[in-house]
Amino acid sequence: MRSVFLFFGRVGAFVARDFQLAVSYRLEFFMRILSILFVTTTLYFISLIFAGTFATPYEQWRDPFLAWITALPFLNYFMVGFSSLANAIRAEQAQGTLEGVLMTPIGVPTLIVASSAWNFVQASFHSFLYLFFGWALFGVRYRGSFLLAVLFLLLTTLVLASIGILSASFAMVFKRGDPLGMLIGTGSALFSGVFFPTQLMTEHAGGGFRAVSNLIPTTHGIDGIRRVLIQGQGLAEASAPLVTLLAYLAVLLPFSLWVFARSVRRAKREGSLIQY
């Protein structure tokens, strides 16, 4: 029990530090809210172009605005899960504080969670705003279980966080030039069905693009969330993307933790923690 309290105390210390830094930029906070409102409004009026004339065999896309509003906020959340630790490592390196943090008796899992905690708090708030604006201002109605949608959200975030740990390991050893960020970021936006149905890639661009789409975890996460919130499916109907995400997590999480621990040991041995 003492170790649990100690863990949350350390995570809370990191969150308090990052919160104090964030609130010192109040204008940025309000500008982000306005940008979310602007994006939501723009997508709504674009969707009106197709109103009454839009016909598609893809059930999740019969209301384009609903399809976009249930993907964009979660894509943002997933990207935080992927990039937060690597960005935190680079920031600590640039500030010259990484060596001091890693020389304290903080374990690797604690460091991973604590460094990313505030980013997830922010991302949760921003994702909620997308869904709230869609409901409050534009009459969006969500179906299915929000708890099941949250399960898909958490699983996909954990999978991408595992890839993010690998990215942070790369940053720990090589300092710059991480190749995973660009691939995951652009790949998720293009191939995960955020802006158009993934089935179109098979029909118009060949099966190779569809295969790439199936390899990206966000494809299955967004599909699962849309199955729940748009189609109203339950656990049994949405089991296919759920099983896929669990398989990704079972492989990637232990492997990424092992790689990150080795990267920390190597950086300590070489004395390169303060380099960036």
C-alpha positions in Angstrom: 0.0 0.0 0.0 2.9 2.4 0.8 4.3 1.8 -2.7 1.0 2.7 -4.3 0.8 6.0 -2.4 4.4 6.7 -3.2 3.7 6.0 -6.9 0.7 8.4 -7.0 2.6 11.0 -5.0 5.4 11.0 -7.6 3.0 11.2 -10.5 1.1 14.0 -8.7 4.4 15.9 -8.3 5.0 15.7 -12.1 1.4 16.8 -12.8 1.6 19.7 -10.4 4.8 20.9 -12.0 3.4 20.7 -15.6 0.1 22.3 -14.5 1.9 25.3 -13.1 3.8 25.6 -16.3 0.6 25.4 -18.4 -1.4 27.9 -16.4 1.3 30.5 -16.9 0.2 30.6 -20.6 -3.5 31.4 -20.2 -3.9 32.8 -23.7 -2.7 29.5 -25.2 -5.3 27.7 -23.2 -8.3 29.7 -24.4 -6.9 29.8 -28.0 -6.9 26.0 -28.0 -10.6 25.9 -27.0 -11.4 28.4 -29.7 -9.5 26.3 -32.3 -11.5 23.2 -31.3 -14.8 25.1 -31.7 -13.6 26.4 -35.0 -12.7 22.9 -36.3 -16.0 21.5 -35.1 -18.0 24.2 -36.7 -16.1 24.0 -40.0 -16.7 20.2 -40.2 -20.4 20.6 -39.5 -21.0 23.1 -42.3 -18.9 21.0 -44.7 -21.1 18.0 -43.8 -24.2 20.1 -44.8 -22.9 20.1 -48.4 -23.8 16.4 -48.5 -27.1 16.7 -46.6 -29.9 15.0 -48.5 -27.7 13.9 -51.4 -25.1 11.8 -49.6 -25.6 8.0 -50.1 -23.0 5.5 -49.1 -23.0 1.7 -48.3 -20.7 2.4 -45.3 -22.9 2.6 -42.3 -20.4 4.6 -40.2 -20.3 7.3 -42.9 -24.0 8.0 -43.5 -23.5 11.1 -41.4 -20.1 12.5 -42.3 -20.1 15.0 -39.4 -20.7 12.2 -36.9 -18.0 10.1 -38.4 -15.5 13.0 -38.2 -16.5 14.1 -34.7 -16.0 10.6 -33.3 -12.6 10.2 -34.9 -10.7 13.5 -34.7 -10.7 13.9 -30.9 -9.6 10.4 -30.3 -6.9 10.6 -32.9 -5.6 13.6 -31.0 -5.8 11.5 -27.8 -3.9 8.6 -29.5 -1.2 10.9 -30.7 -0.7 12.2 -27.2 -0.3 8.6 -26.1 2.3 8.1 -28.7 4.3 11.3 -28.5 4.0 12.5 -24.9 6.9 10.5 -23.4 9.3 11.2 -26.3 8.5 14.9 -26.1 9.0 14.9 -22.3 12.3 13.2 -22.7 13.5 15.8 -25.2 12.3 18.6 -23.0 14.1 17.3 -20.0 17.2 16.9 -22.1 17.0 20.4 -23.4 16.5 21.8 -19.9 19.3 19.8 -18.5 17.1 18.1 -15.9 16.9 14.5 -17.4 20.1 13.3 -15.6 18.8 14.6 -12.2 15.4 12.9 -12.7 16.9 9.6 -13.8 19.4 9.6 -11.0 16.6 9.7 -8.4 15.1 6.4 -7.1 12.2 6.6 -9.6 11.5 3.4 -11.5 11.1 3.3 -15.2 7.4 2.6 -15.1 6.9 5.5 -12.7 8.9 7.8 -15.0 6.9 6.8 -18.0 3.5 7.4 -16.4 4.5 10.6 -14.5 6.1 12.2 -17.6 2.9 11.7 -19.6 0.2 12.3 -17.0 -0.4 16.0 -17.6 -0.5 15.5 -21.4 -3.3 12.9 -20.9 -5.2 15.3 -18.7 -5.1 18.0 -21.3 -5.9 15.5 -24.1 -8.9 14.2 -22.2 -10.3 17.7 -21.8 -9.8 18.6 -25.4 -11.3 15.3 -26.7 -14.3 16.0 -24.4 -14.7 19.4 -26.0 -15.1 18.0 -29.5 -17.8 15.6 -28.4 -19.5 18.3 -26.2 -19.6 20.9 -28.9 -21.0 18.4 -31.4 -23.7 17.5 -28.9 -24.5 20.9 -27.5 -24.2 23.1 -30.6 -25.0 20.8 -33.6 -27.4 18.2 -32.2 -25.2 15.1 -32.4 -26.6 12.0 -30.7 -24.3 9.2 -29.6 -25.4 5.6 -29.3 -24.1 2.6 -27.5 -22.1 2.3 -24.3 -19.7 5.1 -23.4 -17.9 2.7 -21.1 -17.2 0.4 -24.1 -16.0 3.4 -26.1 -13.7 4.3 -23.3 -12.3 0.8 -23.3 -11.4 1.1 -27.0 -9.9 4.5 -26.2 -7.7 3.2 -23.4 -6.6 0.1 -25.3 -5.6 2.1 -28.4 -3.9 4.7 -26.3 -1.9 2.0 -24.4 -0.9 0.4 -27.7 0.3 3.8 -29.1 1.9 4.6 -25.8 3.9 1.4 -26.2 5.1 2.6 -29.6 5.8 6.0 -28.0 8.0 4.3 -25.4 10.0 2.9 -28.3 10.2 6.4 -29.8 11.4 7.8 -26.4 14.0 5.0 -26.3 15.3 6.2 -29.7 15.4 9.8 -28.4 17.2 8.7 -25.3 20.0 7.1 -27.2 20.2 9.0 -30.5 18.8 12.4 -29.2 17.2 13.4 -32.5 15.9 12.1 -35.8 13.2 9.7 -34.4 11.7 8.1 -37.5 8.6 6.7 -35.8 6.9 10.1 -35.1 6.4 11.0 -38.8 5.3 7.5 -39.8 2.8 7.1 -37.0 1.4 10.6 -37.2 0.9 10.9 -41.0 0.0 7.2 -41.3 -2.7 7.4 -38.7 -4.3 10.4 -40.3 -4.2 9.0 -43.8 -4.8 5.3 -43.4 -7.0 5.0 -40.2 -10.3 6.1 -41.7 -10.3 9.5 -40.0 -11.4 11.5 -43.0 -12.8 8.8 -45.3 -13.8 5.1 -45.2 -10.8 2.7 -45.3 -12.7 0.5 -47.7 -12.2 3.1 -50.4 -8.5 2.4 -50.4 -9.2 -1.2 -51.4 -11.7 -0.2 -54.1 -9.6 2.6 -55.7 -6.0 2.1 -54.6 -5.5 -1.6 -54.4 -5.2 -4.1 -51.5 -1.8 -2.9 -50.5 -3.1 0.3 -49.0 -5.8 -1.7 -47.1 -3.1 -3.9 -45.7 -1.2 -0.9 -44.4 -4.4 0.4 -42.9 -4.9 -2.9 -41.0 -1.4 -2.7 -39.6 -2.0 0.7 -37.9 -3.5 0.4 -34.4 -5.6 3.6 -34.7 -7.6 2.0 -37.5 -9.0 -0.6 -35.2 -9.4 1.8 -32.3 -11.4 4.3 -34.4 -13.4 1.5 -36.0 -14.3 0.2 -32.5 -15.3 3.6 -31.2 -17.5 4.2 -34.2 -19.1 0.8 -34.0 -20.1 1.7 -30.4 -21.0 5.4 -30.7 -22.5 5.5 -34.2 -23.8 1.9 -34.9 -24.7 1.2 -31.3 -22.9 -2.2 -31.2 -22.2 -4.0 -28.0 -19.2 -6.0 -26.9 -20.0 -9.1 -29.0 -20.5 -7.2 -32.3 -17.3 -5.1 -31.7 -15.1 -8.0 -30.6 -12.9 -8.1 -33.8 -11.1 -4.7 -33.3 -11.0 -5.3 -29.5 -9.2 -8.6 -29.9 -6.8 -7.0 -32.4 -5.9 -4.2 -30.0 -5.4 -6.7 -27.1 -3.0 -8.7 -29.3 -1.0 -5.5 -30.2 -0.8 -4.6 -26.5 0.3 -8.0 -25.3 3.3 -7.9 -27.7 4.2 -4.2 -27.7 3.9 -3.2 -24.0 6.5 -5.6 -22.5 8.8 -5.2 -25.5 8.8 -1.4 -25.3 9.4 -1.4 -21.5 12.4 -3.7 -22.0 13.8 -1.6 -24.7 13.3 1.6 -22.7 15.0 0.2 -19.6 18.0 -0.8 -21.7 18.2 2.6 -23.3 18.2 4.3 -19.9 21.0 2.0 -18.7 23.0 2.7 -21.8 22.6 6.4 -21.5 23.7 6.3 -17.9 26.7 4.2 -18.7 27.8 6.5 -21.5 27.1 9.7 -19.5 25.0 11.1 -22.3 21.8 12.0 -20.3 22.6 15.7 -20.5 23.2 15.7 -24.2 20.5 16.6 -26.7 
